[in-house]
Amino acid sequence: MGNVGSEATKVNASKYEIFVASVASEWLFLQDANLILSHPEVIEPYTNSSVSAYSGNPRNRLTGTILYTSDMWAASVIGWTALTTRTNGEFPLFTLIVRETDKSGTANTLTFTNGTKVESLSIAKSAEGAVKVSINFVITVDPVVS
């Protein structure tokens, strides 16, 4: 039996980074993020009362909050205009990269190649403090972990 987790392998929140297309395009003011890796399971019964489960295609999701900056619309790769301009009625698919670096400097990188699209953006002004963008992405491919 093996153990998982040690002090050196903890990932600090500041080392949970999200990039679009390449590691040169990062959302710098990411406040929180929630990456859900999932897929539907289809249960098929047999006449002998047993069942088999079949795994469906990926149904992954990334949600989070980013502090709003005025350049968010104009950025050529990572900006909201680039990510929400429809072509033939569809939002563009893009590559999403999530990098988690632990205290010892070891990084796990999850790359979702050409399988991510914007589902929703919500720009909100609170009574005080910053304007924030809540993001919701649908990811239709499995990650390559490196």
C-alpha positions, 0 to 999 in steps of 0.5 A, spaced: 500 500 500 502 506 498 501 513 501 499 519 497 501 526 499 507 529 503 509 536 505 514 537 499 508 535 494 503 540 496 501 545 491 500 552 493 494 556 490 499 561 487 502 555 483 495 553 480 496 556 473 491 556 467 493 558 460 490 558 453 493 556 447 500 556 450 504 557 457 505 564 454 498 566 455 496 566 462 490 569 466 494 573 471 489 575 476 485 568 477 482 568 484 479 561 484 478 555 479 475 549 479 477 543 474 472 537 474 474 531 470 468 527 469 464 523 464 457 519 463 457 512 465 451 508 462 449 502 465 446 496 461 442 491 464 442 483 462 437 478 462 440 475 467 440 481 472 447 483 471 449 489 469 455 492 465 457 500 465 460 503 459 464 510 460 462 515 455 466 521 452 469 526 457 464 531 460 470 536 463 468 543 466 473 549 468 469 554 472 473 560 476 473 567 477 478 572 474 479 580 476 476 584 471 481 588 467 480 593 461 484 589 456 480 582 457 476 583 451 482 585 446 487 580 448 489 576 441 489 569 444 486 569 451 481 575 450 474 574 451 473 577 443 477 571 441 474 566 445 467 568 444 466 570 436 462 565 433 464 561 426 458 558 423 454 559 429 459 555 434 464 558 439 471 556 437 475 550 440 481 552 444 487 548 447 487 549 455 493 548 459 492 547 467 499 547 471 500 545 478 507 546 481 508 543 488 513 546 493 519 542 491 518 545 484 515 539 480 509 541 475 504 537 473 501 539 466 494 537 464 493 539 456 486 539 453 488 540 446 483 543 442 477 541 446 475 547 450 470 552 449 466 558 453 460 556 456 458 563 459 462 569 462 459 573 468 461 580 469 459 582 476 460 589 480 460 588 487 458 593 492 465 594 494 472 592 491 474 589 484 469 587 478 470 580 477 469 575 471 466 568 473 468 563 467 465 557 465 468 552 460 466 546 457 472 541 456 470 535 451 477 532 451 481 528 456 487 531 458 494 529 457 498 529 463 505 531 463 
